Amino acid sequence: MTQQWPPTPPHQAPHQQSSPPHNFPYPPPVPQPKPERPAPVDVGTAAQLLWAVAVLGLIQALGAMVLVVGEKSTFVDELMKNPSFTSGEVDMTRDSVEKLFYVGIGFTVVLIVILTGLFVLFVHFMRKGRNWARMLITIACVMMVVWTIPVLFGIGSDGSGSALALGGVQILQAVVAVGAVVLMHRKDSNSYFLRLPPSAE
């Protein structure tokens, strides 16, 4: 009754019974993910400035939409004077044109919100160290500065208080955007985005 059950095959030693079935190797150990490298202070500050850029952009865009709605009659009158309307090629009443005007305003507002959401999403990825997001944000900020240059010289402004206020918001947005770009491209920021070892300073 002391015989082992089931009996050990004669060609296999007892200490070999714990080997994997069918001689399959054990799976390799799962590598543990490396902890995320903390973002430098400059990157965190740049992200905060870019959030301010997004808010200022929303204020400016929605303010411009309010001004356009206030000038609805002027826009509708100009559209009704279009040769396509006066010649009878397009059969639309003034009420239809006004409804089309509001549809255009609504579409523009939705587009502004979507673009602002994308910008904030890029800021999130930039904060996580994605260099492609930093490049896209840099391009967007440069475009903001270029669009602001005519505003500095009063080009395209009617001189009204509301137009001057919106121009001031746009100039402030461009200044904040420049500050964010500078911070994103400083030495510590470059090391963070390019995955370089931190400086010994």
Phi, psi and chi 1 to 4 in degrees:
 res  aa     phi    psi   chi1   chi2   chi3   chi4
   1 MET       -    0.2  -61.2  -62.2  -66.6      -
   2 THR   -91.8    2.5   59.4      -      -      -
   3 GLN   -73.0  138.0 -175.1  179.9    3.3      -
   4 GLN   -68.1  138.3 -180.0 -178.7   -5.8      -
   5 TRP  -130.4  127.0 -175.3  -96.5      -      -
   6 PRO   -73.5  155.8   27.3  -33.6      -      -
   7 PRO   -66.5  147.0   22.8  -32.8      -      -
   8 THR   -78.3  132.0  -57.5      -      -      -
   9 PRO   -58.7  144.8  -22.6   32.2      -      -
  10 PRO   -64.4  -24.0   22.0  -33.2      -      -
  11 HIS   -91.3    3.4   62.7  -82.6      -      -
  12 GLN  -126.1  126.7 -176.0  177.9   12.5      -
  13 ALA   -75.2  155.7      -      -      -      -
  14 PRO   -60.6  -33.9  -23.8   33.0      -      -
  15 HIS   -74.2   -7.4   67.9  -86.1      -      -
  16 GLN   -93.9    1.7  -66.4  178.3  -18.9      -
  17 GLN   -73.2  -16.9  -66.9 -178.7    4.4      -
  18 SER   -88.7    3.5   60.5      -      -      -
  19 SER   -70.4  154.8   60.4      -      -      -
  20 PRO   -60.5  148.2  -16.6   28.1      -      -
  21 PRO   -62.8  144.4   22.0  -32.6      -      -
  22 HIS    58.7   23.0  -53.4  -68.9      -      -
  23 ASN    58.4   28.3  -66.2  -34.8      -      -
  24 PHE   -73.9  139.1  -72.9  155.5      -      -
  25 PRO   -72.4  155.0   26.6  -34.5      -      -
  26 TYR   -67.8  146.7  -73.6  107.3      -      -
  27 PRO   -65.7  145.9   23.1  -32.6      -      -
  28 PRO   -67.5  155.2   25.3  -33.7      -      -
  29 PRO   -65.3  142.8   22.7  -33.0      -      -
  30 VAL   -76.2  123.1  178.2      -      -      -
  31 PRO   -67.8  137.3   24.2  -32.8      -      -
  32 GLN   -80.2  135.5  -63.4  -63.8  -34.4      -
  33 PRO   -64.2  141.7   23.2  -32.4      -      -
  34 LYS   -73.9  140.8  -64.1 -178.5  179.1  179.3
  35 PRO   -63.4  143.8   22.2  -32.0      -      -
  36 GLU   -66.1  140.1  -70.2 -171.5    4.6      -
  37 ARG   -75.2  129.0 -179.5  177.2  173.8 -179.0
  38 PRO   -64.0  143.5   23.1  -33.0      -      -
  39 ALA   -73.2  141.6      -      -      -      -
  40 PRO   -63.5  164.2  -17.6   29.1      -      -
  41 VAL   -62.2  -38.0  175.8      -      -      -
  42 ASP   -61.2  -39.3  -72.4  -17.8      -      -
  43 VAL   -67.7  -42.3  174.2      -      -      -
  44 GLY   -63.1  -41.3      -      -      -      -
  45 THR   -66.3  -39.3  -55.2      -      -      -
  46 ALA   -62.0  -39.5      -      -      -      -
  47 ALA   -63.0  -41.0      -      -      -      -
  48 GLN   -64.6  -40.8  -65.6  175.0   -2.4      -
  49 LEU   -64.4  -37.1  -67.7  177.7      -      -
  50 LEU   -70.8  -32.4  -68.9  169.7      -      -
  51 TRP   -62.9  -39.4  -67.1  -26.3      -      -
  52 ALA   -64.2  -37.5      -      -      -      -
  53 VAL   -60.5  -42.8  167.8      -      -      -
  54 ALA   -63.7  -42.9      -      -      -      -
  55 VAL   -64.8  -44.2  172.7      -      -      -
  56 LEU   -63.8  -36.7  -69.9  171.8      -      -
  57 GLY   -64.1  -41.2      -      -      -      -
  58 LEU   -63.4  -42.9  -88.6  179.8      -      -
  59 ILE   -61.2  -45.1  -67.1  173.7      -      -
  60 GLN   -64.9  -46.5 -179.8 -164.7    3.6      -
  61 ALA   -66.1  -45.3      -      -      -      -
  62 LEU   -69.0  -34.5  -63.7 -180.0      -      -
  63 GLY   -63.2  -40.2      -      -      -      -
  64 ALA   -64.7  -37.2      -      -      -      -
  65 MET   -65.1  -37.2  -70.0  -62.8   99.6      -
  66 VAL   -63.6  -40.7  171.3      -      -      -
  67 LEU   -64.7  -39.2  -68.6  179.4      -      -
  68 VAL   -65.4  -42.3  170.8      -      -      -
  69 VAL   -62.9  -36.6  171.5      -      -      -
  70 GLY   -65.2  -24.5      -      -      -      -
  71 GLU  -102.1   28.0  -62.3  -67.4  -28.9      -
  72 LYS   -56.7  -45.9  179.7 -166.2   67.3  173.1
  73 SER   -59.4  -39.9  -61.8      -      -      -
  74 THR   -64.2  -43.9  -57.5      -      -      -
  75 PHE   -65.4  -42.2  -77.5   97.2      -      -
  76 VAL   -65.7  -40.9  173.0      -      -      -
  77 ASP   -61.5  -43.1  -69.7  -19.5      -      -
  78 GLU   -64.4  -37.6  -68.7  -64.5  -32.0      -
  79 LEU   -70.3  -36.7 -171.9   57.7      -      -
  80 MET   -68.7  -22.3  -65.7  -63.1  -66.6      -
  81 LYS   -83.0   -3.3  -66.9  177.2 -177.0  178.1
  82 ASN   -61.4  138.5 -170.8  -73.3      -      -
  83 PRO   -54.7  -29.3  -26.7   34.1      -      -
  84 SER   -64.8  -32.4  -61.4      -      -      -
  85 PHE   -82.2  -44.3  -73.1   87.4      -      -
  86 THR   -67.7  -29.0   56.6      -      -      -
  87 SER   -83.5   -9.5   64.0      -      -      -
  88 GLY    87.1    4.8      -      -      -      -
  89 GLU   -66.1  -33.3  -64.7  179.3    6.1      -
  90 VAL  -114.6  119.7  178.9      -      -      -
  91 ASP   -97.4   90.0 -174.5   15.5      -      -
  92 MET  -137.6  136.5  -68.1 -175.4   67.3      -
  93 THR   -82.9  170.6   63.0      -      -      -
  94 ARG   -64.6  -36.9 -173.7  177.5 -177.9   86.0
  95 ASP   -61.6  -39.5  -69.5  -20.3      -      -
  96 SER   -66.0  -38.7  -60.8      -      -      -
  97 VAL   -65.8  -39.0  173.8      -      -      -
  98 GLU   -65.5  -40.3  -70.3 -178.7   -6.3      -
  99 LYS   -63.7  -40.6  -68.4  178.7 -179.6  178.1
 100 LEU   -63.5  -35.7 -174.7   61.8      -      -
 101 PHE   -61.4  -45.8  171.7   82.6      -      -
 102 TYR   -68.7  -34.1  -76.0  116.3      -      -
 103 VAL   -62.0  -42.4  169.4      -      -      -
 104 GLY   -63.1  -40.0      -      -      -      -
 105 ILE   -64.1  -44.5  -68.0  -65.1      -      -
 106 GLY   -62.6  -42.5      -      -      -      -
 107 PHE   -62.6  -39.9  176.4   79.2      -      -
 108 THR   -64.8  -41.8  -56.5      -      -      -
 109 VAL   -63.1  -44.1  170.6      -      -      -
 110 VAL   -61.7  -41.9  171.8      -      -      -
 111 LEU   -63.4  -40.0 -177.8   60.8      -      -
 112 ILE   -62.9  -43.5  -70.1  170.3      -      -
 113 VAL   -64.3  -40.9  172.5      -      -      -
 114 ILE   -64.0  -45.5  -68.7  175.0      -      -
 115 LEU   -63.7  -38.9  -68.4  177.0      -      -
 116 THR   -65.2  -40.2  -57.2      -      -      -
 117 GLY   -62.2  -40.8      -      -      -      -
 118 LEU   -63.7  -40.9  -73.8  175.6      -      -
 119 PHE   -61.8  -45.0 -176.6   81.8      -      -
 120 VAL   -64.1  -36.2  172.4      -      -      -
 121 LEU   -64.4  -41.2 -177.7   62.7      -      -
 122 PHE   -63.6  -37.6  -68.2  155.0      -      -
 123 VAL   -62.7  -39.1  173.2      -      -      -
 124 HIS   -60.9  -46.9  169.8   74.3      -      -
 125 PHE   -68.2  -34.5  -76.7  115.8      -      -
 126 MET   -61.7  -42.4 -176.8  -82.7  -62.1      -
 127 ARG   -62.1  -29.5 -178.6   70.7  172.0   74.2
 128 LYS   -82.1   -2.4  -66.3  -66.2 -175.5 -179.6
 129 GLY    97.1   17.9      -      -      -      -
 130 ARG   -83.1  115.3  -55.3  -61.7 -171.4  -91.6
 131 ASN   -67.6  -33.0 -167.2   45.9      -      -
 132 TRP   -64.4  -34.7   59.3  -94.1      -      -
 133 ALA   -68.3  -38.1      -      -      -      -
 134 ARG   -62.1  -40.7  177.8  177.8   65.8  151.5
 135 MET   -66.4  -42.6  -67.2  -63.1  102.7      -
 136 LEU   -64.1  -41.2  -71.3  176.6      -      -
 137 ILE   -65.8  -38.5  -67.5  173.7      -      -
 138 THR   -61.7  -43.6  -59.6      -      -      -
 139 ILE   -62.2  -43.5  -65.8  172.5      -      -
 140 ALA   -63.0  -40.9      -      -      -      -
 141 CYS   -67.4  -38.3  -69.9      -      -      -
 142 VAL   -63.0  -40.8  169.8      -      -      -
 143 MET   -63.4  -38.7  -67.0  174.6   63.4      -
 144 MET   -59.4  -43.7  -69.2  179.4 -166.5      -
 145 VAL   -64.4  -42.0  173.4      -      -      -
 146 VAL   -62.9  -42.0  171.8      -      -      -
 147 TRP   -68.8  -21.0  -69.6  -23.8      -      -
 148 THR   -84.7  -20.1  -53.7      -      -      -
 149 ILE   -56.1  -47.2  -67.6  175.8      -      -
 150 PRO   -61.2  -31.3  -22.6   34.0      -      -
 151 VAL   -65.7  -34.9  178.6      -      -      -
 152 LEU   -60.8  -31.1  -68.9  172.4      -      -
 153 PHE   -99.2    8.0  -62.0   97.8      -      -
 154 GLY    72.8   19.9      -      -      -      -
 155 ILE   -76.8  129.6  -60.3  175.1      -      -
 156 GLY    82.9    4.7      -      -      -      -
 157 SER  -100.2  141.4  174.6      -      -      -
 158 ASP   -88.8    1.8   57.3    4.8      -      -
 159 GLY    81.4    2.8      -      -      -      -
 160 SER   -74.4  162.9   62.6      -      -      -
 161 GLY   -64.2  -39.1      -      -      -      -
 162 SER   -66.9  -39.4   55.3      -      -      -
 163 ALA   -66.2  -39.5      -      -      -      -
 164 LEU   -66.0  -37.7  -67.8  176.4      -      -
 165 ALA   -64.8  -44.3      -      -      -      -
 166 LEU   -65.2  -37.0  -70.3  178.0      -      -
 167 GLY   -64.3  -38.1      -      -      -      -
 168 GLY   -64.3  -38.8      -      -      -      -
 169 VAL   -64.0  -40.4  172.8      -      -      -
 170 GLN   -66.3  -40.5 -175.0  174.0   -9.2      -
 171 ILE   -65.0  -43.3  -66.7  172.2      -      -
 172 LEU   -61.5  -39.8  178.5   59.8      -      -
 173 GLN   -61.3  -42.9 -177.9 -169.4   34.2      -
 174 ALA   -65.4  -39.6      -      -      -      -
 175 VAL   -64.1  -44.4  172.0      -      -      -
 176 VAL   -64.3  -38.7  176.0      -      -      -
 177 ALA   -63.4  -40.3      -      -      -      -
 178 VAL   -62.4  -43.0  169.6      -      -      -
 179 GLY   -61.0  -39.8      -      -      -      -
 180 ALA   -65.8  -41.1      -      -      -      -
 181 VAL   -63.2  -43.0  170.0      -      -      -
 182 VAL   -60.6  -44.0  171.3      -      -      -
 183 LEU   -66.0  -35.7  -69.1  174.5      -      -
 184 MET   -69.5  -18.7  -74.2 -168.7  -59.8      -
 185 HIS  -113.8   17.1  -69.2  -89.5      -      -
 186 ARG   -76.6  174.0  -64.9 -174.2   66.8 -179.9
 187 LYS   -59.1  -52.6 -178.2  178.4  178.6 -179.4
 188 ASP   -63.9  -35.0  -70.4  -16.9      -      -
 189 SER   -66.8  -42.6  -60.0      -      -      -
 190 ASN   -60.8  -41.3  -74.2  -30.2      -      -
 191 SER   -62.7  -37.2  -60.8      -      -      -
 192 TYR   -68.0  -44.9  174.7   67.2      -      -
 193 PHE   -75.2  -32.8  -72.5  108.2      -      -
 194 LEU   -92.0    6.0  -60.1  177.7      -      -
 195 ARG    60.9   34.7  -59.4  -64.9 -167.9  -89.4
 196 LEU   -84.3  154.5  -60.2  176.3      -      -
 197 PRO   -64.8  144.8   20.7  -31.7      -      -
 198 PRO   -61.0  148.4   23.1  -32.3      -      -
 199 SER   -67.8  153.3   58.3      -      -      -
 200 ALA   -81.3   -2.8      -      -      -      -
 201 GLU   -70.7      -  -62.0  179.0    0.9      -
